Amino acid sequence: MAIEVRIHPLDFEPDVAIGIDLPMMKGVGASFQQTYTTLDQAVANAKNLILTNKGERVMLPEFGCDLRRVVFENITQDLTEQIDTVIRESFSYWLPYIFINDLRVSAMEDQNKVFINLTISLEGNKFDTRSVQLEIQTAAA
């Protein structure tokens, strides 16, 4: 049984930039640091989706995970499950080409932080994966 692995054609062109990396910073020979593979651009797109609040994007008022609202919530098991659900639903709607291999939402109540650890791959190529780690500071107790 053969397994078909799809790789985007631009990934074979090392001189062709696909997008802009996050966080935005000065790049070498360019205004911003750029990504050169579709998987690296998917990581930037994932960060962008998770860190964007609904209503922030012009002409796309529903884009984002709206996670800054957790800044004012108490850290509970229900909150981490809610964050997990929101991220999965947002990815399935806005980034359907990204497959979530692993999603862990954990909290440190004593530090008022929520950690999001995400392992993603592209649909059609679940062998190449990247990790995304994000931290959200919640309100002080």
N, C-alpha and C positions, 0 to 999 in steps of 0.2 A: 504494500500500500504506500503510495507516494504522497508526500505532504507538499502542497503548493505554498511557496512563500513569495509574497509580492513585495518588491522593493521599488520605491518611487524612482523613476528615471533620473531625476535631478540629483539623487544621492550619489550617482556615479560621476557627477561633474564637480570636482573639488573647487573650482573657481566661481561657481554660481551660488550666490547667496539666496536663501529661501525666505528669510524673514529677519526680524529684529529680536534680539535676545532680551530677556528680563533678568535682573534689573537693567534699565537703560543706562548705559554709560558710554563714554567716548571709546570708539573702536579704532583699530589701526587702519589708517587710510580711508576711513568712513566716518560719517557723523555719529553713528551708533554701532555698538557691537552687533554683529550679525550671526545668524545661524546658517549652517551649510548642509544640514541633513533634515529630513522631514521629522525624524524622531526628536531631534533637539528643538525644532520649532514647535512640536506638539507639547514639549515640556513648558516652553514659554507660553503657549496658548492655555495650558492647564493652570499655570500660575495666574495668568490674566483673568481667567474665568473665576477661580476661587477667590481672588482678592478684590473683585469688582462687586460693588453694591448695585442692586437693581435701581435703575434711574440714572446711573452715572454715564452710560454710553448714549451719545446722541443718536437718535433714530432707532435705537434698540433698548427701549426702557425696561424690558424683562431680562436683559442679559446680566448674568452674574449669579453668585451664590448668596449674596446678601448676608455674609457672615459677620459683618461688623456689629450687627444687632446683638451678638453674644457678649459684647463688651459690657452690657448691663444685665446679663443673666447670671444666676448662680450656677456654679459648675455642678452638674448632676449627671447620673448615668443617662437620664432621658435627654439631656442636652447633647451629649456626645452621639447618641443614636440619631437624634434629629439632624445634626451636622452631617453624619454619614449619609442619611437619606437625601438631604438637600444636594450634596455633592454628586451623588449617583444620578439623581434626576436631572440635574443641570448638565452633566456630561452626556447623558443619553440624548438630550434635546439639542444642545449647542455644539458638542464635539463628538458626534456619533462615530467618527473614525478612530477615536482613542478607546482602547480596551483597558479597563481598570483591572489589573491582575490582583492587586492587594490594596486595601484602604484601611488604615488604622487611625482612629481618632482617640487620643488619650488626653487626660487632663491632670494637671498638678495643682490641686486645690490650694496648697500652701503658697504657691507662687502666682496664683491667678492666671495660669496660662493653659491654652489648649494647643496641642500639637497635632498636626495632620501629616501623616506619612503615607505617601501614595506611590505605588509602583504601576507604571503604565507601559503599554506597548501599542503599536498600530494594528488596526484590524487587518488581517491578512498576513501579519508577521508578529506572532506572539513570542518569538524567540529573543528578539532584541528588546530589552526593557530599559527603562530609566526610572530613577527614583526622584520624587519631589518631596521636600520637607518644608513645611510652613509652620509658623508659630503665631498664635493670636493672643494678645494680651487682653485679659478681661478686667472688669472693674475691681478695684481693691475692696477688700472686705471691710 
